[in-house]
Amino acid sequence: ADPKWSDDELIDFMLAHPILINRPIVETPKGARLCRPSEAVLPLLDNPVREFVKEDGEKLQERKSV
């Protein structure tokens, strides 16, 4: 494989132009992830919220497993 850009170059592009990733990269002791959709951050949090409103107005609630 001969990628057009190295990993370091890609990271430099993302740092210079954050719109390329469109969501934050979150890192906690539970792991790291690109949080898109925004609720992808919940498993990384020690005390996630039970409900919240996304940036598009959609309301989300904690799902309880049965």
PDB file with one MODEL, atoms N, CA, C and O in Angstrom:
MODEL        1
ATOM      1  N   ALA A   1       0.847  -1.189   0.000  1.00  0.00           N
ATOM      2  CA  ALA A   1       0.000   0.000   0.000  1.00  0.00           C
ATOM      3  C   ALA A   1       0.887   1.244   0.000  1.00  0.00           C
ATOM      4  O   ALA A   1       1.917   1.296   0.672  1.00  0.00           O
ATOM      5  N   ASP A   2       0.470   2.216  -0.749  1.00  0.00           N
ATOM      6  CA  ASP A   2       1.211   3.470  -0.843  1.00  0.00           C
ATOM      7  C   ASP A   2       0.231   4.616  -0.630  1.00  0.00           C
ATOM      8  O   ASP A   2      -0.239   5.221  -1.593  1.00  0.00           O
ATOM      9  N   PRO A   3      -0.084   4.921   0.655  1.00  0.00           N
ATOM     10  CA  PRO A   3      -1.064   5.984   0.909  1.00  0.00           C
ATOM     11  C   PRO A   3      -0.555   7.334   0.411  1.00  0.00           C
ATOM     12  O   PRO A   3       0.645   7.612   0.414  1.00  0.00           O
ATOM     13  N   LYS A   4      -1.492   8.150  -0.010  1.00  0.00           N
ATOM     14  CA  LYS A   4      -1.136   9.471  -0.537  1.00  0.00           C
ATOM     15  C   LYS A   4      -0.527  10.355   0.552  1.00  0.00           C
ATOM     16  O   LYS A   4       0.404  11.117   0.292  1.00  0.00           O
ATOM     17  N   TRP A   5      -1.064  10.248   1.790  1.00  0.00           N
ATOM     18  CA  TRP A   5      -0.559  11.049   2.907  1.00  0.00           C
ATOM     19  C   TRP A   5      -0.219  10.131   4.073  1.00  0.00           C
ATOM     20  O   TRP A   5      -0.875   9.112   4.287  1.00  0.00           O
ATOM     21  N   SER A   6       0.805  10.501   4.816  1.00  0.00           N
ATOM     22  CA  SER A   6       1.182   9.737   6.008  1.00  0.00           C
ATOM     23  C   SER A   6       0.186  10.034   7.127  1.00  0.00           C
ATOM     24  O   SER A   6      -0.591  10.985   7.039  1.00  0.00           O
ATOM     25  N   ASP A   7       0.214   9.213   8.182  1.00  0.00           N
ATOM     26  CA  ASP A   7      -0.649   9.461   9.340  1.00  0.00           C
ATOM     27  C   ASP A   7      -0.377  10.843   9.932  1.00  0.00           C
ATOM     28  O   ASP A   7      -1.308  11.564  10.291  1.00  0.00           O
ATOM     29  N   ASP A   8       0.904  11.205  10.032  1.00  0.00           N
ATOM     30  CA  ASP A   8       1.253  12.518  10.587  1.00  0.00           C
ATOM     31  C   ASP A   8       0.691  13.657   9.737  1.00  0.00           C
ATOM     32  O   ASP A   8       0.216  14.659  10.272  1.00  0.00           O
ATOM     33  N   GLU A   9       0.746  13.503   8.415  1.00  0.00           N
ATOM     34  CA  GLU A   9       0.187  14.535   7.538  1.00  0.00           C
ATOM     35  C   GLU A   9      -1.329  14.648   7.715  1.00  0.00           C
ATOM     36  O   GLU A   9      -1.875  15.750   7.744  1.00  0.00           O
ATOM     37  N   LEU A  10      -2.001  13.503   7.831  1.00  0.00           N
ATOM     38  CA  LEU A  10      -3.459  13.531   8.030  1.00  0.00           C
ATOM     39  C   LEU A  10      -3.822  14.228   9.337  1.00  0.00           C
ATOM     40  O   LEU A  10      -4.764  15.019   9.385  1.00  0.00           O
ATOM     41  N   ILE A  11      -3.075  13.932  10.389  1.00  0.00           N
ATOM     42  CA  ILE A  11      -3.331  14.588  11.678  1.00  0.00           C
ATOM     43  C   ILE A  11      -3.085  16.087  11.566  1.00  0.00           C
ATOM     44  O   ILE A  11      -3.856  16.884  12.101  1.00  0.00           O
ATOM     45  N   ASP A  12      -2.020  16.473  10.878  1.00  0.00           N
ATOM     46  CA  ASP A  12      -1.753  17.903  10.672  1.00  0.00           C
ATOM     47  C   ASP A  12      -2.897  18.577   9.914  1.00  0.00           C
ATOM     48  O   ASP A  12      -3.288  19.697  10.245  1.00  0.00           O
ATOM     49  N   PHE A  13      -3.437  17.894   8.892  1.00  0.00           N
ATOM     50  CA  PHE A  13      -4.575  18.445   8.140  1.00  0.00           C
ATOM     51  C   PHE A  13      -5.780  18.644   9.058  1.00  0.00           C
ATOM     52  O   PHE A  13      -6.447  19.677   9.007  1.00  0.00           O
ATOM     53  N   MET A  14      -6.054  17.629   9.910  1.00  0.00           N
ATOM     54  CA  MET A  14      -7.208  17.718  10.814  1.00  0.00           C
ATOM     55  C   MET A  14      -7.026  18.822  11.851  1.00  0.00           C
ATOM     56  O   MET A  14      -7.988  19.498  12.216  1.00  0.00           O
ATOM     57  N   LEU A  15      -5.796  19.008  12.325  1.00  0.00           N
ATOM     58  CA  LEU A  15      -5.539  20.085  13.278  1.00  0.00           C
ATOM     59  C   LEU A  15      -5.706  21.453  12.627  1.00  0.00           C
ATOM     60  O   LEU A  15      -6.214  22.388  13.245  1.00  0.00           O
ATOM     61  N   ALA A  16      -5.279  21.556  11.388  1.00  0.00           N
ATOM     62  CA  ALA A  16      -5.386  22.831  10.672  1.00  0.00           C
ATOM     63  C   ALA A  16      -6.812  23.110  10.200  1.00  0.00           C
ATOM     64  O   ALA A  16      -7.213  24.267  10.070  1.00  0.00           O
ATOM     65  N   HIS A  17      -7.574  22.048   9.945  1.00  0.00           N
ATOM     66  CA  HIS A  17      -8.937  22.183   9.400  1.00  0.00           C
ATOM     67  C   HIS A  17      -9.878  21.238  10.152  1.00  0.00           C
ATOM     68  O   HIS A  17     -10.240  20.192   9.614  1.00  0.00           O
ATOM     69  N   PRO A  18     -10.287  21.577  11.384  1.00  0.00           N
ATOM     70  CA  PRO A  18     -11.097  20.675  12.210  1.00  0.00           C
ATOM     71  C   PRO A  18     -12.411  20.242  11.572  1.00  0.00           C
ATOM     72  O   PRO A  18     -12.965  19.212  11.956  1.00  0.00           O
ATOM     73  N   ILE A  19     -12.920  20.994  10.616  1.00  0.00           N
ATOM     74  CA  ILE A  19     -14.164  20.607   9.955  1.00  0.00           C
ATOM     75  C   ILE A  19     -14.026  19.236   9.289  1.00  0.00           C
ATOM     76  O   ILE A  19     -15.030  18.578   9.019  1.00  0.00           O
ATOM     77  N   LEU A  20     -12.799  18.805   9.024  1.00  0.00           N
ATOM     78  CA  LEU A  20     -12.578  17.502   8.399  1.00  0.00           C
ATOM     79  C   LEU A  20     -13.068  16.355   9.271  1.00  0.00           C
ATOM     80  O   LEU A  20     -13.469  15.311   8.755  1.00  0.00           O
ATOM     81  N   ILE A  21     -13.040  16.539  10.587  1.00  0.00           N
ATOM     82  CA  ILE A  21     -13.498  15.451  11.453  1.00  0.00           C
ATOM     83  C   ILE A  21     -14.912  15.673  11.970  1.00  0.00           C
ATOM     84  O   ILE A  21     -15.556  14.713  12.392  1.00  0.00           O
ATOM     85  N   ASN A  22     -15.409  16.880  11.952  1.00  0.00           N
ATOM     86  CA  ASN A  22     -16.801  17.213  12.227  1.00  0.00           C
ATOM     87  C   ASN A  22     -17.277  16.881  13.638  1.00  0.00           C
ATOM     88  O   ASN A  22     -18.334  17.373  14.034  1.00  0.00           O
ATOM     89  N   ARG A  23     -16.582  16.101  14.394  1.00  0.00           N
ATOM     90  CA  ARG A  23     -16.948  15.776  15.772  1.00  0.00           C
ATOM     91  C   ARG A  23     -15.663  15.669  16.587  1.00  0.00           C
ATOM     92  O   ARG A  23     -14.590  15.427  16.035  1.00  0.00           O
ATOM     93  N   PRO A  24     -15.775  15.847  17.889  1.00  0.00           N
ATOM     94  CA  PRO A  24     -14.565  15.758  18.715  1.00  0.00           C
ATOM     95  C   PRO A  24     -14.076  14.324  18.868  1.00  0.00           C
ATOM     96  O   PRO A  24     -14.854  13.371  18.826  1.00  0.00           O
ATOM     97  N   ILE A  25     -12.792  14.202  19.041  1.00  0.00           N
ATOM     98  CA  ILE A  25     -12.205  12.928  19.439  1.00  0.00           C
ATOM     99  C   ILE A  25     -12.110  12.992  20.955  1.00  0.00           C
ATOM    100  O   ILE A  25     -11.474  13.890  21.506  1.00  0.00           O
ATOM    101  N   VAL A  26     -12.740  12.038  21.627  1.00  0.00           N
ATOM    102  CA  VAL A  26     -12.792  12.028  23.090  1.00  0.00           C
ATOM    103  C   VAL A  26     -11.960  10.855  23.589  1.00  0.00           C
ATOM    104  O   VAL A  26     -12.074   9.736  23.087  1.00  0.00           O
ATOM    105  N   GLU A  27     -11.119  11.130  24.587  1.00  0.00           N
ATOM    106  CA  GLU A  27     -10.303  10.085  25.187  1.00  0.00           C
ATOM    107  C   GLU A  27     -10.509  10.110  26.693  1.00  0.00           C
ATOM    108  O   GLU A  27     -10.361  11.154  27.328  1.00  0.00           O
ATOM    109  N   THR A  28     -10.850   8.960  27.264  1.00  0.00           N
ATOM    110  CA  THR A  28     -11.000   8.801  28.708  1.00  0.00           C
ATOM    111  C   THR A  28     -10.305   7.489  29.080  1.00  0.00           C
ATOM    112  O   THR A  28      -9.853   6.769  28.190  1.00  0.00           O
ATOM    113  N   PRO A  29     -10.210   7.163  30.368  1.00  0.00           N
ATOM    114  CA  PRO A  29      -9.638   5.869  30.742  1.00  0.00           C
ATOM    115  C   PRO A  29     -10.400   4.682  30.136  1.00  0.00           C
ATOM    116  O   PRO A  29      -9.863   3.578  30.050  1.00  0.00           O
ATOM    117  N   LYS A  30     -11.645   4.910  29.718  1.00  0.00           N
ATOM    118  CA  LYS A  30     -12.447   3.835  29.121  1.00  0.00           C
ATOM    119  C   LYS A  30     -12.177   3.654  27.633  1.00  0.00           C
ATOM    120  O   LYS A  30     -12.679   2.707  27.029  1.00  0.00           O
ATOM    121  N   GLY A  31     -11.392   4.544  27.034  1.00  0.00           N
ATOM    122  CA  GLY A  31     -11.070   4.413  25.618  1.00  0.00           C
ATOM    123  C   GLY A  31     -11.103   5.745  24.897  1.00  0.00           C
ATOM    124  O   GLY A  31     -11.268   6.801  25.508  1.00  0.00           O
ATOM    125  N   ALA A  32     -10.944   5.674  23.583  1.00  0.00           N
ATOM    126  CA  ALA A  32     -10.963   6.876  22.744  1.00  0.00           C
ATOM    127  C   ALA A  32     -11.849   6.596  21.544  1.00  0.00           C
ATOM    128  O   ALA A  32     -11.915   5.469  21.053  1.00  0.00           O
ATOM    129  N   ARG A  33     -12.532   7.640  21.076  1.00  0.00           N
ATOM    130  CA  ARG A  33     -13.408   7.451  19.921  1.00  0.00           C
ATOM    131  C   ARG A  33     -13.738   8.788  19.286  1.00  0.00           C
ATOM    132  O   ARG A  33     -13.751   9.824  19.950  1.00  0.00           O
ATOM    133  N   LEU A  34     -14.002   8.747  17.991  1.00  0.00           N
ATOM    134  CA  LEU A  34     -14.524   9.898  17.267  1.00  0.00           C
ATOM    135  C   LEU A  34     -16.023   9.892  17.528  1.00  0.00           C
ATOM    136  O   LEU A  34     -16.723   8.972  17.106  1.00  0.00           O
ATOM    137  N   CYS A  35     -16.512  10.894  18.208  1.00  0.00           N
ATOM    138  CA  CYS A  35     -17.886  10.871  18.721  1.00  0.00           C
ATOM    139  C   CYS A  35     -18.897  11.411  17.719  1.00  0.00           C
ATOM    140  O   CYS A  35     -19.422  12.515  17.866  1.00  0.00           O
ATOM    141  N   ARG A  36     -19.146  10.620  16.719  1.00  0.00           N
ATOM    142  CA  ARG A  36     -20.203  10.903  15.746  1.00  0.00           C
ATOM    143  C   ARG A  36     -20.985   9.631  15.557  1.00  0.00           C
ATOM    144  O   ARG A  36     -20.409   8.652  15.083  1.00  0.00           O
ATOM    145  N   PRO A  37     -22.235   9.576  15.886  1.00  0.00           N
ATOM    146  CA  PRO A  37     -23.063  10.667  16.383  1.00  0.00           C
ATOM    147  C   PRO A  37     -22.667  11.054  17.808  1.00  0.00           C
ATOM    148  O   PRO A  37     -21.911  10.342  18.469  1.00  0.00           O
ATOM    149  N   SER A  38     -23.176  12.164  18.257  1.00  0.00           N
ATOM    150  CA  SER A  38     -22.744  12.724  19.539  1.00  0.00           C
ATOM    151  C   SER A  38     -22.962  11.774  20.713  1.00  0.00           C
ATOM    152  O   SER A  38     -22.203  11.823  21.681  1.00  0.00           O
ATOM    153  N   GLU A  39     -23.974  10.915  20.656  1.00  0.00           N
ATOM    154  CA  GLU A  39     -24.210   9.993  21.773  1.00  0.00           C
ATOM    155  C   GLU A  39     -23.147   8.893  21.859  1.00  0.00           C
ATOM    156  O   GLU A  39     -23.141   8.119  22.815  1.00  0.00           O
ATOM    157  N   ALA A  40     -22.255   8.816  20.878  1.00  0.00           N
ATOM    158  CA  ALA A  40     -21.166   7.837  20.925  1.00  0.00           C
ATOM    159  C   ALA A  40     -20.222   8.097  22.093  1.00  0.00           C
ATOM    160  O   ALA A  40     -19.438   7.223  22.461  1.00  0.00           O
ATOM    161  N   VAL A  41     -20.289   9.282  22.675  1.00  0.00           N
ATOM    162  CA  VAL A  41     -19.449   9.609  23.824  1.00  0.00           C
ATOM    163  C   VAL A  41     -19.940   8.924  25.104  1.00  0.00           C
ATOM    164  O   VAL A  41     -19.147   8.729  26.026  1.00  0.00           O
ATOM    165  N   LEU A  42     -21.199   8.562  25.186  1.00  0.00           N
ATOM    166  CA  LEU A  42     -21.787   8.068  26.435  1.00  0.00           C
ATOM    167  C   LEU A  42     -21.053   6.869  27.041  1.00  0.00           C
ATOM    168  O   LEU A  42     -20.831   6.874  28.251  1.00  0.00           O
ATOM    169  N   PRO A  43     -20.662   5.843  26.277  1.00  0.00           N
ATOM    170  CA  PRO A  43     -19.944   4.721  26.895  1.00  0.00           C
ATOM    171  C   PRO A  43     -18.577   5.098  27.460  1.00  0.00           C
ATOM    172  O   PRO A  43     -18.007   4.340  28.245  1.00  0.00           O
ATOM    173  N   LEU A  44     -18.049   6.243  27.077  1.00  0.00           N
ATOM    174  CA  LEU A  44     -16.737   6.671  27.563  1.00  0.00           C
ATOM    175  C   LEU A  44     -16.817   7.447  28.873  1.00  0.00           C
ATOM    176  O   LEU A  44     -15.791   7.714  29.499  1.00  0.00           O
ATOM    177  N   LEU A  45     -18.024   7.809  29.291  1.00  0.00           N
ATOM    178  CA  LEU A  45     -18.206   8.643  30.478  1.00  0.00           C
ATOM    179  C   LEU A  45     -18.480   7.804  31.713  1.00  0.00           C
ATOM    180  O   LEU A  45     -19.171   6.789  31.638  1.00  0.00           O
ATOM    181  N   ASP A  46     -17.934   8.229  32.862  1.00  0.00           N
ATOM    182  CA  ASP A  46     -18.208   7.541  34.120  1.00  0.00           C
ATOM    183  C   ASP A  46     -19.644   7.756  34.573  1.00  0.00           C
ATOM    184  O   ASP A  46     -20.271   6.839  35.103  1.00  0.00           O
ATOM    185  N   ASN A  47     -20.169   8.957  34.371  1.00  0.00           N
ATOM    186  CA  ASN A  47     -21.530   9.294  34.796  1.00  0.00           C
ATOM    187  C   ASN A  47     -22.290   9.940  33.643  1.00  0.00           C
ATOM    188  O   ASN A  47     -22.544  11.144  33.664  1.00  0.00           O
ATOM    189  N   PRO A  48     -22.659   9.134  32.625  1.00  0.00           N
ATOM    190  CA  PRO A  48     -23.352   9.733  31.478  1.00  0.00           C
ATOM    191  C   PRO A  48     -24.720  10.272  31.870  1.00  0.00           C
ATOM    192  O   PRO A  48     -25.360   9.763  32.790  1.00  0.00           O
ATOM    193  N   VAL A  49     -25.155  11.295  31.172  1.00  0.00           N
ATOM    194  CA  VAL A  49     -26.477  11.859  31.433  1.00  0.00           C
ATOM    195  C   VAL A  49     -27.541  10.867  30.990  1.00  0.00           C
ATOM    196  O   VAL A  49     -27.307  10.062  30.089  1.00  0.00           O
ATOM    197  N   ARG A  50     -28.708  10.923  31.620  1.00  0.00           N
ATOM    198  CA  ARG A  50     -29.795  10.000  31.283  1.00  0.00           C
ATOM    199  C   ARG A  50     -30.566  10.457  30.060  1.00  0.00           C
ATOM    200  O   ARG A  50     -31.091   9.632  29.312  1.00  0.00           O
ATOM    201  N   GLU A  51     -30.640  11.755  29.851  1.00  0.00           N
ATOM    202  CA  GLU A  51     -31.308  12.268  28.664  1.00  0.00           C
ATOM    203  C   GLU A  51     -30.664  13.580  28.261  1.00  0.00           C
ATOM    204  O   GLU A  51     -30.143  14.314  29.101  1.00  0.00           O
ATOM    205  N   PHE A  52     -30.705  13.867  26.977  1.00  0.00           N
ATOM    206  CA  PHE A  52     -30.158  15.122  26.483  1.00  0.00           C
ATOM    207  C   PHE A  52     -30.746  15.417  25.116  1.00  0.00           C
ATOM    208  O   PHE A  52     -31.367  14.560  24.487  1.00  0.00           O
ATOM    209  N   VAL A  53     -30.538  16.636  24.675  1.00  0.00           N
ATOM    210  CA  VAL A  53     -31.027  17.066  23.367  1.00  0.00           C
ATOM    211  C   VAL A  53     -29.817  17.245  22.457  1.00  0.00           C
ATOM    212  O   VAL A  53     -28.879  17.976  22.777  1.00  0.00           O
ATOM    213  N   LYS A  54     -29.860  16.562  21.320  1.00  0.00           N
ATOM    214  CA  LYS A  54     -28.765  16.655  20.354  1.00  0.00           C
ATOM    215  C   LYS A  54     -28.787  18.009  19.663  1.00  0.00           C
ATOM    216  O   LYS A  54     -29.748  18.769  19.783  1.00  0.00           O
ATOM    217  N   GLU A  55     -27.709  18.299  18.935  1.00  0.00           N
ATOM    218  CA  GLU A  55     -27.586  19.589  18.257  1.00  0.00           C
ATOM    219  C   GLU A  55     -28.677  19.821  17.213  1.00  0.00           C
ATOM    220  O   GLU A  55     -28.953  20.965  16.855  1.00  0.00           O
ATOM    221  N   ASP A  56     -29.301  18.742  16.720  1.00  0.00           N
ATOM    222  CA  ASP A  56     -30.380  18.904  15.735  1.00  0.00           C
ATOM    223  C   ASP A  56     -31.759  18.974  16.382  1.00  0.00           C
ATOM    224  O   ASP A  56     -32.770  19.033  15.682  1.00  0.00           O
ATOM    225  N   GLY A  57     -31.807  18.967  17.732  1.00  0.00           N
ATOM    226  CA  GLY A  57     -33.069  19.064  18.450  1.00  0.00           C
ATOM    227  C   GLY A  57     -33.662  17.720  18.850  1.00  0.00           C
ATOM    228  O   GLY A  57     -34.645  17.681  19.589  1.00  0.00           O
ATOM    229  N   GLU A  58     -33.086  16.619  18.377  1.00  0.00           N
ATOM    230  CA  GLU A  58     -33.595  15.291  18.728  1.00  0.00           C
ATOM    231  C   GLU A  58     -33.351  15.022  20.212  1.00  0.00           C
ATOM    232  O   GLU A  58     -32.256  15.262  20.722  1.00  0.00           O
ATOM    233  N   LYS A  59     -34.386  14.519  20.906  1.00  0.00           N
ATOM    234  CA  LYS A  59     -34.263  14.185  22.328  1.00  0.00           C
ATOM    235  C   LYS A  59     -33.894  12.717  22.470  1.00  0.00           C
ATOM    236  O   LYS A  59     -34.517  11.847  21.861  1.00  0.00           O
ATOM    237  N   LEU A  60     -32.877  12.453  23.278  1.00  0.00           N
ATOM    238  CA  LEU A  60     -32.435  11.084  23.523  1.00  0.00           C
ATOM    239  C   LEU A  60     -32.552  10.777  24.997  1.00  0.00           C
ATOM    240  O   LEU A  60     -32.315  11.635  25.847  1.00  0.00           O
ATOM    241  N   GLN A  61     -32.927   9.528  25.295  1.00  0.00           N
ATOM    242  CA  GLN A  61     -33.013   9.070  26.675  1.00  0.00           C
ATOM    243  C   GLN A  61     -32.201   7.799  26.812  1.00  0.00           C
ATOM    244  O   GLN A  61     -31.978   7.069  25.846  1.00  0.00           O
ATOM    245  N   GLU A  62     -31.761   7.550  28.050  1.00  0.00           N
ATOM    246  CA  GLU A  62     -31.025   6.330  28.346  1.00  0.00           C
ATOM    247  C   GLU A  62     -31.919   5.137  28.031  1.00  0.00           C
ATOM    248  O   GLU A  62     -33.089   5.105  28.411  1.00  0.00           O
ATOM    249  N   ARG A  63     -31.352   4.157  27.333  1.00  0.00           N
ATOM    250  CA  ARG A  63     -32.109   2.939  27.037  1.00  0.00           C
ATOM    251  C   ARG A  63     -31.816   1.919  28.113  1.00  0.00           C
ATOM    252  O   ARG A  63     -30.659   1.690  28.466  1.00  0.00           O
ATOM    253  N   LYS A  64     -32.864   1.308  28.634  1.00  0.00           N
ATOM    254  CA  LYS A  64     -32.685   0.287  29.661  1.00  0.00           C
ATOM    255  C   LYS A  64     -32.768  -1.080  29.010  1.00  0.00           C
ATOM    256  O   LYS A  64     -33.705  -1.365  28.264  1.00  0.00           O
ATOM    257  N   SER A  65     -31.782  -1.931  29.296  1.00  0.00           N
ATOM    258  CA  SER A  65     -31.815  -3.275  28.728  1.00  0.00           C
ATOM    259  C   SER A  65     -32.767  -4.143  29.530  1.00  0.00           C
ATOM    260  O   SER A  65     -32.933  -3.951  30.734  1.00  0.00           O
ATOM    261  N   VAL A  66     -33.384  -5.088  28.864  1.00  0.00           N
ATOM    262  CA  VAL A  66     -34.389  -5.937  29.502  1.00  0.00           C
ATOM    263  C   VAL A  66     -33.850  -7.321  29.681  1.00  0.00           C
ATOM    264  O   VAL A  66     -34.546  -8.192  30.203  1.00  0.00           O
TER     265      VAL A  66
ENDMDL
END
